[in-house]
Amino acid sequence: MEELGLPDAEGKRGKLVVELRVMLWEKPDAKVTDLMRHMREGLYI
């Protein structure tokens, strides 16, 4: 697997770490609540 992180002093690339934060408004509507229930197990793309 190819390393995709930033290069170090020797030019070797490290691990690429991604953090995704989903922020919802204070009172989501029924559609958003239902979607979050379905996505509880995770999203796989």
C-alpha distance matrix in Angstrom:
0.0 3.8 6.5 9.2 12.1 15.3 15.8 17.9 21.0 19.2 17.1 13.7 11.8 11.4 10.3 11.6 14.2 16.4 19.8 21.9 25.6 28.0 31.5 34.4 38.0 40.6 41.9 39.5 41.2 41.1 38.4 35.9 36.9 36.4 32.9 31.8 33.2 31.2 27.9 28.5 25.9 23.1 21.9 19.1 18.1
3.8 0.0 3.8 6.3 9.5 12.3 12.6 15.1 18.1 16.5 13.9 10.9 8.8 9.4 9.0 10.0 13.3 15.5 19.2 21.4 25.1 27.7 31.1 34.1 37.6 40.3 41.9 39.6 41.4 41.6 38.9 36.3 37.5 37.2 33.7 32.6 34.3 32.5 29.1 29.9 27.6 24.5 23.0 20.5 19.1
6.5 3.8 0.0 3.8 6.0 8.9 9.5 11.8 15.1 14.0 11.6 8.5 5.7 5.6 5.6 7.0 10.6 13.3 17.0 19.6 23.2 26.1 29.3 32.6 36.0 38.6 40.4 38.4 40.5 41.0 38.4 35.6 36.7 36.9 33.4 32.0 33.9 32.4 28.8 29.4 27.4 24.3 23.0 21.0 19.9
9.2 6.3 3.8 0.0 3.8 6.9 8.6 11.7 15.2 14.8 11.9 9.7 6.2 6.5 6.1 5.3 9.0 11.1 14.9 17.2 20.8 23.6 26.7 30.1 33.3 36.1 38.0 36.0 38.2 38.8 36.3 33.4 34.8 35.1 31.6 30.3 32.5 31.1 27.5 28.3 26.8 23.4 21.8 20.1 18.6
12.1 9.5 6.0 3.8 0.0 3.8 6.5 9.1 12.8 13.3 10.8 9.0 5.3 4.6 4.8 4.1 7.5 10.1 13.5 16.4 19.7 22.9 25.7 29.2 32.4 35.0 37.2 35.5 38.0 38.9 36.6 33.5 34.8 35.5 32.1 30.4 32.8 31.9 28.1 28.6 27.4 24.0 22.9 21.7 20.6
15.3 12.3 8.9 6.9 3.8 0.0 3.8 6.6 10.0 11.2 8.8 8.1 5.4 6.0 7.9 7.5 10.2 12.5 15.6 18.5 21.5 24.7 27.2 30.8 33.7 36.3 38.8 37.3 39.9 41.2 38.9 35.7 37.2 38.1 34.7 33.0 35.6 34.9 31.1 31.6 30.6 27.3 26.1 25.1 23.9
15.8 12.6 9.5 8.6 6.5 3.8 0.0 3.8 6.8 7.5 5.0 5.2 4.2 6.5 9.7 10.5 13.5 16.1 19.2 22.2 25.2 28.5 31.0 34.6 37.5 40.0 42.5 41.1 43.7 44.9 42.6 39.5 40.9 41.8 38.3 36.7 39.2 38.3 34.5 35.0 33.8 30.5 29.3 28.1 26.9
17.9 15.1 11.8 11.7 9.1 6.6 3.8 0.0 3.8 5.4 5.2 5.6 6.3 7.5 11.0 12.6 15.1 18.1 20.9 24.1 26.9 30.4 32.7 36.4 39.2 41.6 44.2 43.0 45.8 47.1 45.0 41.7 42.9 43.9 40.6 38.7 41.1 40.5 36.7 36.7 35.5 32.5 31.7 30.6 29.7
21.0 18.1 15.1 15.2 12.8 10.0 6.8 3.8 0.0 3.8 5.5 7.6 9.5 11.1 14.7 16.4 18.9 21.8 24.5 27.7 30.4 33.9 36.0 39.8 42.4 44.7 47.5 46.4 49.3 50.6 48.6 45.3 46.5 47.6 44.3 42.4 44.8 44.3 40.4 40.5 39.4 36.3 35.5 34.4 33.4
19.2 16.5 14.0 14.8 13.3 11.2 7.5 5.4 3.8 0.0 3.8 5.6 8.8 11.0 14.8 16.9 19.8 22.9 25.9 29.2 32.1 35.6 38.0 41.7 44.5 46.9 49.5 48.2 50.9 52.0 49.8 46.6 47.8 48.7 45.3 43.5 45.8 44.9 41.2 41.3 39.8 36.8 35.9 34.4 33.4
17.1 13.9 11.6 11.9 10.8 8.8 5.0 5.2 5.5 3.8 0.0 3.8 6.4 9.5 13.2 14.7 18.0 20.8 24.0 27.0 30.1 33.4 35.9 39.5 42.4 45.0 47.5 46.0 48.5 49.6 47.3 44.2 45.6 46.3 42.9 41.3 43.6 42.6 38.9 39.3 37.9 34.7 33.4 31.9 30.5
13.7 10.9 8.5 9.7 9.0 8.1 5.2 5.6 7.6 5.6 3.8 0.0 3.8 6.6 10.2 12.4 15.7 18.8 22.2 25.3 28.5 31.8 34.5 38.1 41.2 43.7 46.0 44.4 46.9 47.8 45.4 42.4 43.6 44.1 40.7 39.1 41.2 40.1 36.4 36.7 35.0 31.9 30.9 29.2 28.1
11.8 8.8 5.7 6.2 5.3 5.4 4.2 6.3 9.5 8.8 6.4 3.8 0.0 3.8 7.0 8.7 12.2 15.2 18.6 21.6 24.9 28.1 30.9 34.5 37.6 40.1 42.4 40.7 43.2 44.0 41.7 38.6 39.8 40.4 37.0 35.3 37.6 36.5 32.7 33.1 31.5 28.4 27.3 25.7 24.6
11.4 9.4 5.6 6.5 4.6 6.0 6.5 7.5 11.1 11.0 9.5 6.6 3.8 0.0 3.8 6.5 9.4 12.9 16.0 19.3 22.6 25.9 28.7 32.3 35.5 37.8 40.1 38.5 41.1 41.9 39.7 36.5 37.5 38.2 34.9 32.9 35.0 34.1 30.4 30.4 28.8 25.8 25.1 23.8 23.2
10.3 9.0 5.6 6.1 4.8 7.9 9.7 11.0 14.7 14.8 13.2 10.2 7.0 3.8 0.0 3.8 6.3 9.8 13.0 16.3 19.6 22.9 25.9 29.3 32.6 34.9 37.0 35.4 37.9 38.5 36.4 33.2 34.0 34.6 31.3 29.4 31.3 30.4 26.7 26.7 25.0 22.1 21.5 20.3 19.9
11.6 10.0 7.0 5.3 4.1 7.5 10.5 12.6 16.4 16.9 14.7 12.4 8.7 6.5 3.8 0.0 3.8 6.6 10.2 13.1 16.6 19.7 22.7 26.2 29.5 31.9 34.0 32.3 34.7 35.5 33.3 30.1 31.2 31.8 28.5 26.7 28.9 28.0 24.3 24.6 23.3 20.1 19.1 18.1 17.5
14.2 13.3 10.6 9.0 7.5 10.2 13.5 15.1 18.9 19.8 18.0 15.7 12.2 9.4 6.3 3.8 0.0 3.8 6.8 10.1 13.3 16.6 19.6 23.1 26.4 28.6 30.8 29.2 31.8 32.6 30.7 27.3 28.2 29.1 25.9 23.8 26.0 25.5 21.7 21.6 20.7 17.6 17.1 16.7 16.7
16.4 15.5 13.3 11.1 10.1 12.5 16.1 18.1 21.8 22.9 20.8 18.8 15.2 12.9 9.8 6.6 3.8 0.0 3.8 6.5 10.0 13.1 16.1 19.6 22.9 25.3 27.4 25.7 28.3 29.2 27.1 23.8 24.9 25.9 22.6 20.6 23.2 22.7 18.9 19.2 18.7 15.4 14.6 14.8 14.6
19.8 19.2 17.0 14.9 13.5 15.6 19.2 20.9 24.5 25.9 24.0 22.2 18.6 16.0 13.0 10.2 6.8 3.8 0.0 3.8 6.6 10.0 12.9 16.4 19.7 21.9 24.1 22.6 25.4 26.5 24.8 21.3 22.1 23.5 20.5 18.1 20.8 20.8 17.1 17.0 17.1 14.1 13.8 15.0 15.5
21.9 21.4 19.6 17.2 16.4 18.5 22.2 24.1 27.7 29.2 27.0 25.3 21.6 19.3 16.3 13.1 10.1 6.5 3.8 0.0 3.8 6.6 9.8 13.1 16.5 19.0 20.9 19.2 21.9 23.0 21.2 17.7 18.8 20.2 17.1 15.0 18.0 18.1 14.4 14.9 15.5 12.4 11.8 13.6 14.0
25.6 25.1 23.2 20.8 19.7 21.5 25.2 26.9 30.4 32.1 30.1 28.5 24.9 22.6 19.6 16.6 13.3 10.0 6.6 3.8 0.0 3.8 6.3 9.8 13.1 15.4 17.5 16.2 19.2 20.7 19.3 15.6 16.6 18.5 15.9 13.5 16.7 17.4 14.1 14.2 15.8 13.2 13.1 15.7 16.5
28.0 27.7 26.1 23.6 22.9 24.7 28.5 30.4 33.9 35.6 33.4 31.8 28.1 25.9 22.9 19.7 16.6 13.1 10.0 6.6 3.8 0.0 3.8 6.5 10.1 12.7 14.4 12.7 15.5 17.0 15.6 11.9 13.1 15.2 12.7 10.6 14.1 15.0 12.1 12.7 14.9 12.7 12.4 15.5 16.3
31.5 31.1 29.3 26.7 25.7 27.2 31.0 32.7 36.0 38.0 35.9 34.5 30.9 28.7 25.9 22.7 19.6 16.1 12.9 9.8 6.3 3.8 0.0 3.8 6.8 9.4 11.6 10.6 13.9 16.1 15.3 11.6 12.8 15.6 13.8 11.7 15.2 16.8 14.4 14.8 17.6 15.8 15.8 19.1 19.9
34.4 34.1 32.6 30.1 29.2 30.8 34.6 36.4 39.8 41.7 39.5 38.1 34.5 32.3 29.3 26.2 23.1 19.6 16.4 13.1 9.8 6.5 3.8 0.0 3.8 6.5 8.0 6.9 10.2 12.7 12.3 8.8 10.0 13.2 12.0 10.3 13.7 15.7 14.1 14.7 17.9 16.7 16.8 20.3 21.3
38.0 37.6 36.0 33.3 32.4 33.7 37.5 39.2 42.4 44.5 42.4 41.2 37.6 35.5 32.6 29.5 26.4 22.9 19.7 16.5 13.1 10.1 6.8 3.8 0.0 3.8 5.7 6.0 9.4 12.6 13.0 10.1 11.2 14.7 14.3 13.0 16.1 18.4 17.3 17.8 21.2 20.3 20.4 23.9 24.8
40.6 40.3 38.6 36.1 35.0 36.3 40.0 41.6 44.7 46.9 45.0 43.7 40.1 37.8 34.9 31.9 28.6 25.3 21.9 19.0 15.4 12.7 9.4 6.5 3.8 0.0 3.8 6.3 9.8 12.8 14.3 11.7 11.7 15.4 15.8 14.2 16.6 19.4 18.8 18.6 22.3 21.9 22.6 26.2 27.5
41.9 41.9 40.4 38.0 37.2 38.8 42.5 44.2 47.5 49.5 47.5 46.0 42.4 40.1 37.0 34.0 30.8 27.4 24.1 20.9 17.5 14.4 11.6 8.0 5.7 3.8 0.0 3.8 6.5 9.5 11.5 9.7 9.4 13.0 14.1 13.1 15.1 18.0 18.0 18.1 21.9 21.9 22.5 26.2 27.6
39.5 39.6 38.4 36.0 35.5 37.3 41.1 43.0 46.4 48.2 46.0 44.4 40.7 38.5 35.4 32.3 29.2 25.7 22.6 19.2 16.2 12.7 10.6 6.9 6.0 6.3 3.8 0.0 3.8 6.7 8.0 5.9 6.4 9.8 10.6 10.1 12.4 14.8 15.0 15.7 19.4 19.2 19.5 23.1 24.4
41.2 41.4 40.5 38.2 38.0 39.9 43.7 45.8 49.3 50.9 48.5 46.9 43.2 41.1 37.9 34.7 31.8 28.3 25.4 21.9 19.2 15.5 13.9 10.2 9.4 9.8 6.5 3.8 0.0 3.8 5.6 5.6 6.3 8.7 10.2 11.0 12.6 14.7 15.7 16.8 20.4 20.4 20.5 24.0 25.1
41.1 41.6 41.0 38.8 38.9 41.2 44.9 47.1 50.6 52.0 49.6 47.8 44.0 41.9 38.5 35.5 32.6 29.2 26.5 23.0 20.7 17.0 16.1 12.7 12.6 12.8 9.5 6.7 3.8 0.0 3.8 5.5 5.1 6.0 8.5 9.9 10.6 12.4 14.2 15.4 18.8 19.4 19.6 23.0 24.4
38.4 38.9 38.4 36.3 36.6 38.9 42.6 45.0 48.6 49.8 47.3 45.4 41.7 39.7 36.4 33.3 30.7 27.1 24.8 21.2 19.3 15.6 15.3 12.3 13.0 14.3 11.5 8.0 5.6 3.8 0.0 3.8 5.5 5.2 6.2 8.7 10.0 10.8 12.3 14.3 17.4 17.5 17.1 20.2 21.2
35.9 36.3 35.6 33.4 33.5 35.7 39.5 41.7 45.3 46.6 44.2 42.4 38.6 36.5 33.2 30.1 27.3 23.8 21.3 17.7 15.6 11.9 11.6 8.8 10.1 11.7 9.7 5.9 5.6 5.5 3.8 0.0 3.8 5.4 5.0 6.2 8.7 9.9 10.4 12.2 15.5 15.2 15.0 18.4 19.6
36.9 37.5 36.7 34.8 34.8 37.2 40.9 42.9 46.5 47.8 45.6 43.6 39.8 37.5 34.0 31.2 28.2 24.9 22.1 18.8 16.6 13.1 12.8 10.0 11.2 11.7 9.4 6.4 6.3 5.1 5.5 3.8 0.0 3.8 5.5 5.2 6.3 8.8 9.9 10.6 14.2 14.8 15.5 19.1 20.9
36.4 37.2 36.9 35.1 35.5 38.1 41.8 43.9 47.6 48.7 46.3 44.1 40.4 38.2 34.6 31.8 29.1 25.9 23.5 20.2 18.5 15.2 15.6 13.2 14.7 15.4 13.0 9.8 8.7 6.0 5.2 5.4 3.8 0.0 3.8 5.5 5.1 6.4 8.7 10.1 13.2 14.0 14.5 17.8 19.6
32.9 33.7 33.4 31.6 32.1 34.7 38.3 40.6 44.3 45.3 42.9 40.7 37.0 34.9 31.3 28.5 25.9 22.6 20.5 17.1 15.9 12.7 13.8 12.0 14.3 15.8 14.1 10.6 10.2 8.5 6.2 5.0 5.5 3.8 0.0 3.8 5.4 5.2 6.2 8.6 11.4 11.4 11.2 14.5 16.0
31.8 32.6 32.0 30.3 30.4 33.0 36.7 38.7 42.4 43.5 41.3 39.1 35.3 32.9 29.4 26.7 23.8 20.6 18.1 15.0 13.5 10.6 11.7 10.3 13.0 14.2 13.1 10.1 11.0 9.9 8.7 6.2 5.2 5.5 3.8 0.0 3.8 5.4 5.0 6.0 9.5 9.6 10.5 14.1 16.2
33.2 34.3 33.9 32.5 32.8 35.6 39.2 41.1 44.8 45.8 43.6 41.2 37.6 35.0 31.3 28.9 26.0 23.2 20.8 18.0 16.7 14.1 15.2 13.7 16.1 16.6 15.1 12.4 12.6 10.6 10.0 8.7 6.3 5.1 5.4 3.8 0.0 3.8 5.5 5.3 8.5 10.1 11.7 15.1 17.7
31.2 32.5 32.4 31.1 31.9 34.9 38.3 40.5 44.3 44.9 42.6 40.1 36.5 34.1 30.4 28.0 25.5 22.7 20.8 18.1 17.4 15.0 16.8 15.7 18.4 19.4 18.0 14.8 14.7 12.4 10.8 9.9 8.8 6.4 5.2 5.4 3.8 0.0 3.8 5.6 7.4 8.6 9.5 12.4 14.9
27.9 29.1 28.8 27.5 28.1 31.1 34.5 36.7 40.4 41.2 38.9 36.4 32.7 30.4 26.7 24.3 21.7 18.9 17.1 14.4 14.1 12.1 14.4 14.1 17.3 18.8 18.0 15.0 15.7 14.2 12.3 10.4 9.9 8.7 6.2 5.0 5.5 3.8 0.0 3.8 5.5 5.3 6.2 9.6 12.3
28.5 29.9 29.4 28.3 28.6 31.6 35.0 36.7 40.5 41.3 39.3 36.7 33.1 30.4 26.7 24.6 21.6 19.2 17.0 14.9 14.2 12.7 14.8 14.7 17.8 18.6 18.1 15.7 16.8 15.4 14.3 12.2 10.6 10.1 8.6 6.0 5.3 5.6 3.8 0.0 3.8 5.5 8.3 11.6 14.7
25.9 27.6 27.4 26.8 27.4 30.6 33.8 35.5 39.4 39.8 37.9 35.0 31.5 28.8 25.0 23.3 20.7 18.7 17.1 15.5 15.8 14.9 17.6 17.9 21.2 22.3 21.9 19.4 20.4 18.8 17.4 15.5 14.2 13.2 11.4 9.5 8.5 7.4 5.5 3.8 0.0 3.8 7.2 9.5 13.1
23.1 24.5 24.3 23.4 24.0 27.3 30.5 32.5 36.3 36.8 34.7 31.9 28.4 25.8 22.1 20.1 17.6 15.4 14.1 12.4 13.2 12.7 15.8 16.7 20.3 21.9 21.9 19.2 20.4 19.4 17.5 15.2 14.8 14.0 11.4 9.6 10.1 8.6 5.3 5.5 3.8 0.0 3.8 6.5 9.9
21.9 23.0 23.0 21.8 22.9 26.1 29.3 31.7 35.5 35.9 33.4 30.9 27.3 25.1 21.5 19.1 17.1 14.6 13.8 11.8 13.1 12.4 15.8 16.8 20.4 22.6 22.5 19.5 20.5 19.6 17.1 15.0 15.5 14.5 11.2 10.5 11.7 9.5 6.2 8.3 7.2 3.8 0.0 3.8 6.5
19.1 20.5 21.0 20.1 21.7 25.1 28.1 30.6 34.4 34.4 31.9 29.2 25.7 23.8 20.3 18.1 16.7 14.8 15.0 13.6 15.7 15.5 19.1 20.3 23.9 26.2 26.2 23.1 24.0 23.0 20.2 18.4 19.1 17.8 14.5 14.1 15.1 12.4 9.6 11.6 9.5 6.5 3.8 0.0 3.8
18.1 19.1 19.9 18.6 20.6 23.9 26.9 29.7 33.4 33.4 30.5 28.1 24.6 23.2 19.9 17.5 16.7 14.6 15.5 14.0 16.5 16.3 19.9 21.3 24.8 27.5 27.6 24.4 25.1 24.4 21.2 19.6 20.9 19.6 16.0 16.2 17.7 14.9 12.3 14.7 13.1 9.9 6.5 3.8 0.0
